[in-house]
């Protein structure tokens, strides 16, 4: 079978390898589609410290069931989550599941960019395989994991009702975050993005205001207009640029929250006025990845029609053209979200 993998800095290849087989408690899934995530692009660039497996937003059909796998059947349409926490360590006991040491060590074999992939028993046993509702299409399925990341972040933050928020960086996950905020009842959500294509996609989903951050003072003016100069309850940094994080600390109200959501460059530093943060009571809260219950909640919202996400997939590229898919995903003026398709699509 064909599978995509990293072959060195800046190089992604599609090569052949034997098809996986299901051992006890394991499941084999035939790929329908898998989104190209920003972290896949960062791994390609060498800017990611976790394991180099790529493809973690896959959906497909169950083709093999190992001994002792309950509640699944051959042919089921499923989403598969690549990481699972142990649920037993002190970190998990505090509810910080995505920071569990075991979390990033679990993964799909050989990854989501493969014609077929194996879901380890550890993942299966912790409910990492989610059957898709009949009205949840493949495109929506590929976006459940990044939308789940946004929901996990919001659970950590504990926003007030009728919140005001601003998302800095309207890439696919930033747009999903903004749409989820509206779905959860945020009163006003603005966003900034340099690519007009992505600003239009954000506005299509009901975002109140989008601006080009290259226009001097545009972000501040939009926030001041919406909040009578108080600042937003939440500023979401959905990009990895340290300067954006620094600016975000100035956009929130007294007692407001900045969510460090996008992956920063390795070794980057925050140059901010710490006394200002102290005196204004600004919270800086990082969030990373998601868990099965939050993905299931996003799926419920998509299935019920309270959250629409499938329109964000702008390109569908066959697995054998994976290099082209990565190139497109890195061009914000051309693509919003790129999905790589497999034999089950």
N, C-alpha and C positions, 0 to 999 in steps of 0.2 A: 504494500500500500504506500501511498504518498504521504509525507508529513513535512511540515515546515519547521525549521530550527535556525538558531543563530550559528553562524560559521566563523565568527570573529567580529571584531569591531566594524560596524557599518555594513555587515553582510548577512543577509538572510537567504537561505536556500530551501528548495523543495527536493527531497531525495526519497529513495525507497527504503523500506524496512519491512520485516515480517509483521503481519497483522497480530494484534494482541489477542490473548485468550483470557477468559474469566476464571480465576481461581475461586476458592470458597469465599463467599461474601462479596464478591466483586461483580461489576457490571461492565459490559462493553457497549459503547454507544457509537452509532454511525453518524458522522457529522452532517448537519444540515447547514449551519452557519455559525460563525464566530466573529465577533467584533474585533477590530484592531483598536486597542486601547492606547492611551497616552503612555502608560507604563511600558507597553510593548515597544513603543518608539524610543523610550528612554533606555531600555535594555539594549536596543540596537546601537544606541549612541554610547553605551558604556556607563551611563549615569544611573545605575541602580545597584544597590548593595545586596539584594536578595538573589535567590537562584535564577538562572538564566532561562528557565522554561518559558515559552511564549504561548499566548492563546489562553485566556481565562474567562471568556464570555460565551461559551459554546452551548448550542442547542442541537438536538438530534433525536434519533430513534434508537431505542434499546434493541440490540441484536443478539446479545448473549447474557444469560443470567447464571452466575455461579451458585453453587449449592448454598442454601440457607438465606437467600435474598427474598424478603417478604415484600408485599405491596407493590410489586412491579410486574409487568408482563411484556413479552416480546412485542415490539412495534409501538410501545408507548412513546409519545412525544414528550421530551423532557428538557429542562435546563439543568446543567450540572455546575456546581460550585467547586472551584479548584482547591480552596483551603478550608480547613476546619480546625477549631480549637480543641484542646483536650477536655475542657469542662471539668478538670479535676485539680488544677494547680492553684496556688494562691492568687495569681493574676485573674484567672477565670472566676474564682470565688468572689472577686470584687466586681465582676461584670465587665471587665476590660478584655473581652474575648479576643479581639483582633490583635492584641498585644501579647497574647500567649506565645511562649517560645516555640511551641509545637506548631502553631498556626501556619507559618510560612514554610515549614518543612514538609507539609502535606501537599500533594499536587497530582494532576492527571498525568497519565503515561501514554504517549510521550508529550502531551500538551494538547491544547484545543485546536491547533492548526494541523489536524491529521484526519485522514479519511475515516479512521476509527480510533478510539482511544479507550483506555482502561480506567475505570473509576475504582480506586483502592477500597478495600473493605472498611478501612477507617473512615473514609468519606461517606461511603454508603450507610454505615451504621449511625452516622451523625446527621442524617437527613440532608445530605448535600445534593441529592437528586430530587428535583421538583417536577412532578408531572404538570404539563402545560394545559390550561383550559383550552377548549376547542376554539374559542374566539381570540386566543392570544397567538398571533402569527409569529413566524420565525424571527422577523425583524425586531418585534417587541421583545422576544425572548433574549436576543443578544444584548439588550439594553437593561435587563433586570439587575445584573450585577452592579454596573455603575450607578444605577438609580438606588440600589440598595446601599451603596456606599454613602450616598447623600442622606438617606434615612437614618443610617447608623450615626452619622455626624449630628443630625438634628436631635436624636435621642440623647446624645452626650451633652448637647448645649442647653436643652430645656428652655426653648424660646417662649416668651409671653404670647398670649392670644393677640390677634390682630397686629402681628409684628410687622416692622418695616425691615427690609433687607436689601443689600446690594451685593451682586456677584461680580467679582473682578476676574474676567476670563470666561467668555461664553463659548468654550469648546464644547464637545458633546456632553461631558460630565457636568460642566457648568450650567448648560441649558437644562439638563435633567434636574439638577439641584434647584434651579429657579422654578421649573414647572412643579416640582414636588412641594416647594414652599407655597405656591399658590393653591395646590391641591389640599394642603393642610391648613389653609385659612389665613395665610399672610395677607395683610392689608395692602401692602405696596412692595413690589419687588422690581428693582432696577438692575442694570448690568452694563458692563463695559467690555468691548471687544474691538480689535482692529479690523477684523475681516467682515465686510458688509454681508456676505452670504450667511455667516453665523449670527449676525445681529438680526437678520430677517427671520431666521429659524427661531430665534428666541422670541421675537415679537409675535410670531405665528402661534406660539403657545401661551399667549396671554401675559407676557411680561410687560410691566407698566411702561418702562422707559429703557431704551438702550442708547449708549453714547460711544463715540470713538475716543479712547483714552489719550490719543495723540493730540486732541484738541485741548489746549491749555485751559484748565479750570472747568472742563465739561462735567467731570464726575462730581466735583464739589457742588457745582450749580444745580445738578439734577437732585442730589441728596438734600441740599438746603431747601430747594423748592418743595420737595415732598414732605419734609419733616419740620418746616418752619425754622430751619437752622439748627435743630437740636442734634442731628446725626441719627443714623439708623441704629436699630437694635442689634443688627447682625451685619458684619461685612465678611463675605466668603471669599477667600483667596484661592481661586481655582486655577492658578498658574504657579509656576515655580520661581518666578523672579523675586529676589529679596526686596527690591525697591517697591514692588507692588504690596508686599506684606507691610513694609514700613508705612506706606501711604494709607493702607487700610486701617491702621491704628488711629489715624486722624479723622476717619470718616464716621466712626461710631459715636453714639451719645455717651454721656457720663454713665458708667456702669454697663456699657455695651460690651459686645462680644465680637472678637475676631476669630474666625475659624480657619486655621491653617489646613487647607484641604488638598491643594495641588502639591505635587512632589517637588521639593526644592532641589536645586543643584547640590550635589555632594560637596561638602566643605563650605557652603555659603553661610553668611553671617547676617544677623539682623542689626542694622544701624538705626536705632530708634531712641527717642527721648524717654528714657525709662522713668524719670521723675514725673513726666507728663502722664504716662500710663498709670503710675502709682496714684497720683493725685486725682485722676479721673476714674479710677477703679475699672480700667479696661481689662477684660479677660482675654487671654490668648490661649485658645484651645486647639490642639492638633487632633486630627481624626484620620484613621487609616483603615481602608477596606471595609468589609461588611460580614454579616453572619446570616445563617439560614433563616431565622425568623424574620429578619428585615427584608430579605429577598422575597420571602413568601408574602409579606404584607404589600410590597410593591406589586407583586403578581396579582394579588387580590384587587388592588386599585386599578390596574390595567384591565383585568377581566371585567370589572364592574363599570368601566368607562369613565371613572373619575380621574384617571391619569392617561393621557395620550402621548405615546413616545415613538411609535413605529415610523412616523414621517421623518425622523432625524436620520434614518439610513438613506444616504444619498447615492451610494455606490455599492454594487454587489459584484464581487470579483471572484472567479473560481480559484480554488486552492492552488492549482498549478501556476497561477500568476500572482503568487503571494508577494513577490518583490514589488510588483506594480501596486498592489493593495497598500503596502507600507509606504510607498512613495506618495500615493494619493492622500493617505491619512495625514501625512506631514505637510499638506498644502491647504491651509485654512481658507484660502480664497477660492479653492476648487471643490473641496469636499467638507461635509459636516461629519458624517459617520460612515465608515467603510466596513462592510460585512464581507467576510470571506466565506464562500459557499462550498459545500461538500456534496457527496453523493446522495444524501437524504433530502436535499433541498427541494 
